[in-house]
């Protein structure tokens, strides 16, 4: 429903969004001037105002929870995303930018919003908006993470340098700047090696190389493209380590981890992204040695990164050779692939909603953590050959959530028993692979 979607740069766009087929039956049209006055009165009646930048469709639970807290919620997104199923009833206003908008376009849009209504909080819902939102906050002199602080969560080279200084293990790495230093690294560190984009997400754009000659071939190819995004300096070169990959997803307030979920991927994301397959992840045993070590390591990591408030997603690799944990990445956002939903079922906290509660907390209404659970859940997720996969033949009672997204198939399982979740993930990974699985060519970039 788009009755609340006043995403306008023109009167024509207002009328397009607010046509009789999309508004509430009782909505009465008004001329633009009256509409603006109506909206102004409504805006002024709200005590606080939060602006959310989203260059991708995500974060409906955040928007809904912010509105539940009594805040005025404004969404800034791309025009092409207006057809996505946003939680329109939670939005007081929507502003759009062009589909190919630059960070400056978002900053200008947010600044224009501030011209008519004070902004109390400014957040970003997508990984690629972290730096943009930080720059907008600096421009408007709002509190929150600065652009230099945000860089350590976006730039994998900066990330590794900060972690290294704090004594947190990372795979051996080097920046791709000076030929002599690269040569020295390749002589010292045996393959396999990976050339990894500094600013991408997930495993997009990662090249695995068995020899130093292959590394130089990759770097030469990147350099020949003659664009800044593919320039070799935009990559980090590091040792490839085989092993299991874990992730720790946290709620943080005043620099303290209030709650976290510790989970383990099935097939590592790199393999799923590059070779296809069914992605799985599930909650790690609450009594395990790995959980205790990862919880401690995660606290050390977030302290080193001086992370004060919000949610985080950190990935660690446990080497199959030495058993030690190595940092892969850390992000100041909600983890993707329905991880928030898995944690909601197993642990009784939804990262999107808790993050919104943190951002809208005040002295009069401080943040309060929900009562936590220690149950188990996991997700199996894959690309599908079908436009709308039908999973109605999957009837196990432990299925608590079915992904509804074109060309995707996914199930979340919940049980009080870890073993049962593991069994279901193994069984359904095979069934999904047989019934639905599609394998797409690996993308160099998320937005390819």
Helices and strands as residue ranges (DSSP letters): H 11-17, H 32-44, E 49-54, H 60-68, E 72-78, G 79-83, G 88-90, E 93-97, H 103-116, E 121-124, G 127-129, H 130-140, H 147-154, H 156-165, E 173-175, H 179-188, E 193-197, E 207-209, H 212-224, G 232-234, E 235-239, E 243-253, E 256-265, H 269-275, E 279-283, H 289-304, E 310-319, E 325-331, H 339-347, H 351-359, E 376-383, E 399-402, E 408-415, H 418-435
